[in-house]
């Protein structure tokens, strides 16, 4: 297997952009990425696109060649990957696989979602399509409801509190306020987070990530060719995608995402590192409870210790293990299909020392965790500075 | 009649389009006595984790349970 490097990144701002369509967002991210690596469209050997629900949100299918063509990329495999909120994490996993296997050298991996043209109840309904529509969803489950039930059980088993959930939101907004590409660049107080409008008890509006438009792209190539394109390549040390049942009620223990645990184990093994070696991470905080479960499942803390760890400030920019320095899905925004590749871009900003006000002192080894649905898909990626 | 224990629950305030008229409503994952788990609606009094619940009826394919 050939070692793989990230040779370029490109992101749009995440936010609500009524005058932008899905394709223009994806094209902007792709072109920024190609420019970052000084690569022309004719050099791209494959285009892998993560997108959850373009057909439902904007009525467009056959998205990968639709977007690639607009960038002048034709005559190569252009494929859309759908894995709920892990769509572009999955596209990245498969892109790396194809380069590692030697099938392709220069692969553009992207993610996009255009969500804000629909009403919130309609978005809620479309997102619910990532659950089991013959079971939990038919009974009235929404994604906030599924994660609210995870939160309730986590609270019951481990004593996690509302304050611990709120601490995640406050910290991520603190980071997002420093990110020029974030959707909601404002700090919130603990009191605000605790007293938000209820969405699905015990979660309030401040426990939920944002409904956003946006796109992100990364360009990958064999590590031994990286120097042709960039003087600041980032090495893909480990990447793994795993799965679990779609329905929450089929999982034995809903306080852990088994797919995350197994993907992490594989990625750590591939990278030859342990959870304690990781210096910073972007984790999938679609809801505040999801960040707490993630840092436990990734092995950063013991099961049940995630809440107290967050409340103690250990995951802040100044803490021993900064989590979601980008602001996370909570503040940066969560254009579902763009999130996985967006996280990879955010790791790369840190690894290259380009994270501005959010730049960490220790920035040579980072991890990204992308979750689909209530844990039916997980992708864990470990990146290192070269 | 199916009975079970509440494994977890939530009260949904922000409902999807087709259930807006029902909100707020309580949803629970019930660990059934006969084995397995089921996502169901709770009829009547609110329940918490560990409460015993009995099956009431299916309404439009949605199982409803009530506090025992």
HADDOCK unambig.tbl for C-alpha pairs under 7 A between the chains (distance, minus, plus):
assign (segid A and resid 121 and name CA) (segid B and resid 15 and name CA) 6.64 0.50 0.50
assign (segid A and resid 121 and name CA) (segid B and resid 16 and name CA) 4.90 0.50 0.50
assign (segid A and resid 121 and name CA) (segid B and resid 17 and name CA) 4.90 0.50 0.50
assign (segid A and resid 122 and name CA) (segid B and resid 16 and name CA) 6.63 0.50 0.50
assign (segid A and resid 122 and name CA) (segid B and resid 17 and name CA) 5.81 0.50 0.50
assign (segid A and resid 124 and name CA) (segid B and resid 16 and name CA) 5.31 0.50 0.50
assign (segid A and resid 125 and name CA) (segid B and resid 16 and name CA) 4.91 0.50 0.50
assign (segid A and resid 125 and name CA) (segid B and resid 17 and name CA) 6.32 0.50 0.50
assign (segid A and resid 135 and name CA) (segid B and resid 39 and name CA) 6.80 0.50 0.50
assign (segid A and resid 136 and name CA) (segid B and resid 39 and name CA) 5.27 0.50 0.50
assign (segid A and resid 138 and name CA) (segid B and resid 62 and name CA) 6.64 0.50 0.50
assign (segid A and resid 139 and name CA) (segid B and resid 39 and name CA) 6.73 0.50 0.50
assign (segid A and resid 139 and name CA) (segid B and resid 40 and name CA) 5.89 0.50 0.50
assign (segid A and resid 139 and name CA) (segid B and resid 41 and name CA) 6.46 0.50 0.50
assign (segid A and resid 139 and name CA) (segid B and resid 62 and name CA) 5.12 0.50 0.50
assign (segid A and resid 140 and name CA) (segid B and resid 19 and name CA) 6.88 0.50 0.50
assign (segid A and resid 142 and name CA) (segid B and resid 16 and name CA) 6.78 0.50 0.50
assign (segid A and resid 145 and name CA) (segid B and resid 10 and name CA) 6.34 0.50 0.50
assign (segid A and resid 145 and name CA) (segid B and resid 12 and name CA) 6.22 0.50 0.50
assign (segid A and resid 148 and name CA) (segid B and resid 10 and name CA) 6.08 0.50 0.50
assign (segid A and resid 149 and name CA) (segid B and resid 8 and name CA) 5.53 0.50 0.50
assign (segid A and resid 149 and name CA) (segid B and resid 9 and name CA) 5.26 0.50 0.50
assign (segid A and resid 149 and name CA) (segid B and resid 10 and name CA) 5.64 0.50 0.50
assign (segid A and resid 152 and name CA) (segid B and resid 8 and name CA) 6.32 0.50 0.50
assign (segid A and resid 152 and name CA) (segid B and resid 9 and name CA) 6.88 0.50 0.50
assign (segid A and resid 153 and name CA) (segid B and resid 8 and name CA) 5.71 0.50 0.50
assign (segid A and resid 198 and name CA) (segid B and resid 13 and name CA) 6.46 0.50 0.50
assign (segid A and resid 199 and name CA) (segid B and resid 12 and name CA) 6.46 0.50 0.50
assign (segid A and resid 199 and name CA) (segid B and resid 13 and name CA) 5.07 0.50 0.50
assign (segid A and resid 199 and name CA) (segid B and resid 14 and name CA) 5.08 0.50 0.50
assign (segid A and resid 200 and name CA) (segid B and resid 10 and name CA) 6.16 0.50 0.50
assign (segid A and resid 200 and name CA) (segid B and resid 11 and name CA) 5.46 0.50 0.50
assign (segid A and resid 200 and name CA) (segid B and resid 12 and name CA) 4.33 0.50 0.50
assign (segid A and resid 200 and name CA) (segid B and resid 13 and name CA) 5.47 0.50 0.50
assign (segid A and resid 200 and name CA) (segid B and resid 14 and name CA) 6.66 0.50 0.50
assign (segid A and resid 201 and name CA) (segid B and resid 10 and name CA) 5.29 0.50 0.50
assign (segid A and resid 201 and name CA) (segid B and resid 11 and name CA) 5.21 0.50 0.50
assign (segid A and resid 201 and name CA) (segid B and resid 12 and name CA) 6.62 0.50 0.50
assign (segid A and resid 249 and name CA) (segid B and resid 29 and name CA) 6.35 0.50 0.50
assign (segid A and resid 249 and name CA) (segid B and resid 37 and name CA) 5.63 0.50 0.50
assign (segid A and resid 249 and name CA) (segid B and resid 38 and name CA) 6.01 0.50 0.50
assign (segid A and resid 249 and name CA) (segid B and resid 39 and name CA) 6.39 0.50 0.50
assign (segid A and resid 250 and name CA) (segid B and resid 37 and name CA) 6.86 0.50 0.50
